Each structure stands twice: as C-alpha cells, then as structure tokens.
Amino acid sequence: MGIRDIMAKEDNITISLDAAKKNWHWIALGLILAFGLYLRSYHLDYPVVGYHNWKESRYLQESRNFAENGFFEHGFFIAEHDYPTLKEDSSGAHGGEFPSLPILISIFFMIFGEGILLARIIILLLGLGCIAAMYLLVRALFEREDLALASAFAVAMMPLFVFFTHNVQQVNISLFLMLIGAYFYVRWVKKDSGRDMILSALFIMLAGITKYDFLVIGIPMLFIFPWKRLIKLKKLSSYAYPYIASAAIFLLIIVQYIYFNIYIPSRTSASAVSSKLIDVSVIFTSQWWTAMRAYTADNYTILGFVFALFGIGFFLLFYRKTLGYRFMAGYLAGVILYFFIMASKMGGHSYHQFAIAPFFAFMIAYCFVVVATNISKMMKAKQLKPAIVIVLFLILYFPSTQAWERQFNTQFYGLDVAGKYINEHSDPDERIIHSGHQDYGLLWYADRKSTGGGVPSLEDIRMAEQDLNVRWIFLYQWGFSVMQDQERWDYIKEHYSLRQIGLLNQKPLYMLFEKGGSFNESMLQNITGRPDQKAYELTKGDVVMQWIDFD
C-alpha cells in the first residue's frame, strides 16, 4: 500500500482526543516536570562559587576522591574530603553520614570523566524524580488527581527545591529515597504486597543512613500502619518473609550507627555521631527566630508559608480518618517533633528543612485545591477549578522568583580563578590555608587539600608548613581580618609572596600567597599590571571581576 492509499483513508489521519482525555493527568505531570526542568536548568554548568558552595565542594571532592582512589582506600566506603582540620586525619577521611551521593556520582565520573556538569545533571534528575515521587505518593494517599498534581506543582516551583536541586548535596538523594520509599509503603498498606514492603524498607533505610533526619517520614508511616496484619504473623509462613526481610533491612540503620560511632573513629580519628547535636534551647533565642524567618522566605516565601498555614487550617477543619488524612496528620506531628530535635541545625542552614518541605508543599497544594473547589462551586462552574489553581500558583510564582534569584545571585567571585591558579602552579602534595566560610569552592578547582577553614595560629601555621607541606594562603574578604593580628600578618608578609589578587570595583576581593619571598603592603596601594577579567552571571546582569597575577 502506497502513501497515497494510506492518506486516502480518513481513519488513518484523524487525530483522536480519547487517548489525551484518558491520560490527561500524565500529560499534566509531564508539563509540570518540564516546568521543573526549566527552573532547575539555570546555571547547570556554572562554577562552584555560589550560595553554600562549601557543601557542594565537599560532595564533589568526595566524588572525585572515590573515582580516583576507589571505595575502600580508607575502609568500607569511608569518604574523603579535601579540608581536614589540623586535629583530624590528614587524609580527609571522615564519618558523618553514609556517602550515597558521592558513590553514585563517582561511578559516573569513572565512566564519563570528572566534571561539574555531569554531577549537576545527576542532581537535576533526582530533583525531577522528587516531583514525580510526590505526585505518586499523594495520588496513592488520597486517590485524587487534582491534589496530587497540585502537590507536584508545589514541589516543582518551591524555591528551596529549585535552588538546592542545583547544588550537589546529599539532601537531594535522601529526599528522593524518602518520597519513593513512602510511596511504596502506602502501596503496601493498601495492597499488602510483600514486594512493596521490602522496597519501602530499602528506600527508607537508604534515605536514613544518608541523612538521618529523613527518618522523620517514619512518623506518618506509623500513623497508617496496619497493626491487625501482625496477627497473621503468629505462625511462621511465607506471609512473614517480607516482614523478616524488611526488619533485617531496617537493622542496617543500627549497623550504620555502629559504623559511624565505632568503626570510622577507629580508622580516621573523626568525631562520632552524638546526641549533642540536639539543642532545644536555641528555640528560645531571638537569633534563631531571625534566622528562621530568613530561611522561611528563602525556602517557601513568606506568602507560600502563609498559604501552607491556611492549608493546615483547612486540613484540620475537613479532617477525616482516611488513609491520606491520617498520613498527613502524622507528618504534621513529625514536623512539630522535627522542629525540636533539629532546632540547632535548622538555625544554621536553610537546607536542613529538606525532609519536612514536602509537608509544606502538600499544605500549599491542599489550600489551593480547597479554595479552587469552593470558588468553582459558588460560581457553579466546576470547569474553572483547574484555572483557579493555576492562578493561585501564578500569584505564588512571583515571590518565588525573588527567592530563588536571591539565592542564585549570592556568589563569591573568583574562587574558580584562584583555585585554577593553584592547580597549575603547585604539586599535588602541597596544601592550602584558606579563610573558610564560603570559600571552599576554591578546593574543587585547586584539587589540593587544605587545613580546614580559617587562618590558624602562628604556631599551627608553622606546624602545617613543616608537617603538611602548606605552601599557599588564600584570603577572601572576610579573611582580611588576619591583618589585624600583627604577629600572624608579619609572618605572612615575611615568608610569603603575593601571587594573585582579585579585584571587584577596583578594591581587593581576595589575595593568594605562595610560600617563599616576601610581601610589602605598599603593593596594594599601587597595583600595576594589566588585569584579566571574568564576568559572573546574575539574574539581572553580569558582574565583572578582575585579577592580576604576580608570577
């Protein structure tokens, strides 16, 4: 049959809308994922100079070190970063958490080569996976497409997720594991499938050993646990096998605790995981509340948080003892408990709310669906309901844009330039003293180890030079305070020479020193030489940084 014959048949060229109507929810989810992809693709191949580059640099370093040295250089999957303090194992081997993300990224580094773009593509895919997992979880809980899609939409555009699914951090893989584990758990509760139970146990266990605070999902899981099924376990039969397997999987969390508190300290002299991390007293300080307000604006926007509070109010007003409501009531209880247990951590960094952010995303979605449902009923036009939900998200979109732009525009220019200079002018065993705070991105580009953050005492500087082969000192703006300590500053001037200076608006941004020679402060008053320059992209335009090399 020729093309003309095929075209002649009307049935073959008629586009049926039946399939689209039947699968409209998948089409909608696809559009939400595309929107999430668009937001998260910004600065995908950008230098490690942004907000929280410390953590991003750390996990990139661990990934690179796994790729280059293997997984058992220091023991069983013991990660190695590049900024051990003077009191820690000089190799950088450490505990703290199971390195799930560095292991995953390092495998791709081994196959395709090391690169920031590759690492961030992996994070991007995990972020999109979280959007899809949120949809699946809410749909399984409530059996409502509107609520599931709205929840996915809230996750897709939440500033916390938009920004930090750009950064290479463990919270991204833990969130995905937590959500997909909760989804399989709900499936098990509804269908009593042993396979779903085992998969849930596996994913939740991995989420917990990667970042312990993601075990908060266990509280809503307990709220819907089918206790009556335990009666069937009185007799050992094939029905009990998934329970035994799941219990064995969860025992690995205890193994992990032993791993961090006994095994790793014995190998690396790293400090053990401790309950000292819990400090409820910080809640009663004004500094904590000031930080929480700032993090709320960055993570959800103030308007988004208000919408979530209305969502909680509606949720309690319309509460029913169904599966979804019981689960989210448990999540609410978990969030309250989380605020007490994690208070100290939450006051330090915005990303410590990752494990509870899906709850707020759901409550925003619940608020929008309730409002849209009631308005459309009042107007006697149910077909307007999706449009009203979209309008509400558009209202939230504008402050959300400001929130993620504020974070993307927080940059520490020149870390990549100085790091590359060190890499090109040093041997692999040479180490760096750097000023700390948000200058750790330097280490990703230098591919050299440091002595931890901050300029140590003069005695420790000398010790580090002798025992660790420290030959470089990097001072970012906040590191200039060392000039006020005459003893340390005189030593640096007498034993180090200035190799590079970064300039912003013709003022010193950073200084890079190499051991050998000397440095005279008068150089800063009369800087000569033709500077190189690099443009750093902000959402509203570029910022040009200049630098001069003194070779």
Sequence and secondary structure as in RCSB ss.txt:
>XXXX:A:sequence
MGIRDIMAKEDNITISLDAAKKNWHWIALGLILAFGLYLRSYHLDYPVVGYHNWKESRYLQESRNFAENGFFEHG
FFIAEHDYPTLKEDSSGAHGGEFPSLPILISIFFMIFGEGILLARIIILLLGLGCIAAMYLLVRALFEREDLALA
SAFAVAMMPLFVFFTHNVQQVNISLFLMLIGAYFYVRWVKKDSGRDMILSALFIMLAGITKYDFLVIGIPMLFIF
PWKRLIKLKKLSSYAYPYIASAAIFLLIIVQYIYFNIYIPSRTSASAVSSKLIDVSVIFTSQWWTAMRAYTADNY
TILGFVFALFGIGFFLLFYRKTLGYRFMAGYLAGVILYFFIMASKMGGHSYHQFAIAPFFAFMIAYCFVVVATNI
SKMMKAKQLKPAIVIVLFLILYFPSTQAWERQFNTQFYGLDVAGKYINEHSDPDERIIHSGHQDYGLLWYADRKS
TGGGVPSLEDIRMAEQDLNVRWIFLYQWGFSVMQDQERWDYIKEHYSLRQIGLLNQKPLYMLFEKGGSFNESMLQ
NITGRPDQKAYELTKGDVVMQWIDFD
>XXXX:A:secstr
  HHHHHH HHHH   SHHHHHTHHHHHHHHHHHHHHHHHTTTTT  S BTTHHHHHHHHHHHHHHHHH S SSS
TT EE S   TTS TT EE SS  HHHHHHHHHHHHH   HHHHHHHHHHHHHHHHHHHHHHHHHHH  HHHHHH
HHHHHHH HHHHHHTTS  HHHHHHHHHHHHHHHHHHHHHH  HHHHHHHHHHHHHHHHHSGGGGGGHHHHHHT 
 GGGGGGGGS SGGGHHHHHHHHHHHHHHHHHHIIIIIHHHHH      GGG  GGGGGSHHHHHHHHHHHHHHT
 HHHHHHHHHHHHHHHHT  SSHHHHHHHHHHHHHHHHHHHTHHHHTT GGGGTTTHHHHHHHHHHHHHHHHHHH
HHHTT GGGHHHHHHHHHHHHHHHHHHHHHHHHT B TTHHHHHHHHHHTS TT EEEE  TT THHHHHHT  E
EEES   HHHHHHHHHHH EEEEEEEGGGGGGGG HHHHHHHHHHEEEEEEEEETTEEEEEEEEESS   THHHH
S  S  EEEEEEETTEEEEEEEEE  
